[in-house]
């Protein structure tokens, strides 16, 4: 029996890689105290969520806390383990198998609606194109990440780089776009606008990406290693007839003070959070465009309603 595993990432996540079969990384950013256009951003909370029923070692996995999940159609309620990833590096190891390199999903001709929203916005398969994730190269011409923020798989320091709260290594599997977590954003088109440039990039966006792995290994171990030292936590996933579905979130830790005092609507607040990514670039751009609802969408939806604040991931390259 094989092991099928998927992790949905949502929130302030920097995706680093080129989809060329080489390992990749996902950096979960700590935006706390970062100032963007006169607004101080709130701290974000990097967390891993796993149903304890998916673990072969629930008694020794030591989650930060446990909560009740949503009842299933049969009335069964899973217990969900939540692990705080702050200050950790995460490695996913297939026991008995080596890393085959990280691949990016490539849509076939005519399979994607990008840059427009999918024709069926409720169909998860229609969001698989990674171009629904903001690409730093498309925004500022150079999407290379500063090597100071990336790792090489070895813990050679006792602290993560500034503004990085957790790092996740992906040395195999497939990375693709996923359906946005909030239904209200699924038919939106966004414009990346900058105060210093007239150039505007217009596209639909998703706040979620999905990584999948299928392996014939005897088990998959997820290791949470505290960079500053301490005991490593290990989550053991055994072969199963059904896929293991995990979630990684990096959203604001609490309702931010600026959400009520700032004069913009929810989509604008999420756009301000995007500004934290520009500190990761090898070459600092003079223009830092931020995602905002397109003017047509603003007119259609209006700006008086309160919508959930969410954070968009962004893609970087190594070279």
TARA-V341810 format. One record per residue. N is the residue number from 1. NEAR is the number of other C-alpha atoms within 8 Angstrom. Layout:
N&NEAR, N&NEAR
//
This chain:
1&6, 2&11, 3&17, 4&13, 5&11, 6&12, 7&11, 8&13, 9&12, 10&16, 11&13, 12&15, 13&14, 14&13, 15&12, 16&13, 17&13, 18&10, 19&8, 20&9, 21&10, 22&11, 23&11, 24&12, 25&12, 26&12, 27&13, 28&13, 29&14, 30&10, 31&12, 32&9, 33&8, 34&9, 35&8, 36&11, 37&5, 38&5, 39&8, 40&10, 41&13, 42&12, 43&10, 44&13, 45&12, 46&14, 47&12, 48&12, 49&11, 50&11, 51&11, 52&10, 53&8, 54&9, 55&11, 56&9, 57&8, 58&10, 59&5, 60&6, 61&9, 62&7, 63&9, 64&8, 65&7, 66&9, 67&8, 68&8, 69&8, 70&6, 71&9, 72&7, 73&5, 74&5, 75&6, 76&7, 77&9, 78&11, 79&11, 80&12, 81&13, 82&13, 83&10, 84&10, 85&12, 86&9, 87&11, 88&12, 89&13, 90&12, 91&10, 92&10, 93&8, 94&13, 95&9, 96&7, 97&8, 98&5, 99&7, 100&8, 101&12, 102&16, 103&12, 104&11, 105&10, 106&6, 107&8, 108&6, 109&5, 110&5, 111&7, 112&11, 113&10, 114&11, 115&9, 116&8, 117&14, 118&11, 119&5, 120&6, 121&12, 122&6, 123&8, 124&9, 125&7, 126&13, 127&15, 128&12, 129&13, 130&11, 131&9, 132&13, 133&13, 134&12, 135&11, 136&12, 137&10, 138&9, 139&10, 140&10, 141&7, 142&8, 143&14, 144&12, 145&14, 146&10, 147&8, 148&6, 149&9, 150&8, 151&7, 152&4, 153&5, 154&5, 155&6, 156&4, 157&7, 158&8, 159&7, 160&10, 161&7, 162&4, 163&7, 164&12, 165&14, 166&15, 167&12, 168&10, 169&13, 170&13, 171&11, 172&12, 173&13, 174&11, 175&12, 176&12, 177&15, 178&13, 179&17, 180&11, 181&8, 182&7, 183&6, 184&6, 185&7, 186&12, 187&9, 188&11, 189&13, 190&12, 191&13, 192&12, 193&13, 194&12, 195&7, 196&6, 197&7, 198&7, 199&6, 200&8, 201&8, 202&10, 203&12, 204&13, 205&13, 206&16, 207&14, 208&15, 209&14, 210&12, 211&12, 212&11, 213&11, 214&9, 215&9, 216&8, 217&11, 218&10, 219&12, 220&13, 221&12, 222&11, 223&12, 224&12, 225&12, 226&11, 227&13, 228&8, 229&7, 230&7, 231&6, 232&8, 233&9, 234&10, 235&12, 236&11, 237&12, 238&11, 239&10, 240&10, 241&6, 242&5, 243&9, 244&11, 245&9, 246&12, 247&10, 248&12, 249&11, 250&14, 251&12, 252&10, 253&8, 254&5, 255&6, 256&9, 257&6, 258&8, 259&9, 260&7, 261&6, 262&6, 263&5, 264&7, 265&11, 266&11, 267&11, 268&11, 269&11, 270&13, 271&12, 272&13, 273&12, 274&12, 275&11, 276&10, 277&9, 278&9, 279&6, 280&8, 281&11, 282&9, 283&7, 284&7, 285&7, 286&5, 287&9, 288&9, 289&10, 290&12, 291&13, 292&11, 293&12, 294&11, 295&6, 296&6, 297&11, 298&10, 299&8, 300&6, 301&6, 302&8, 303&8, 304&5, 305&6, 306&6, 307&8, 308&6, 309&8, 310&9, 311&13, 312&16, 313&16, 314&13, 315&13, 316&14, 317&10, 318&9, 319&4
//
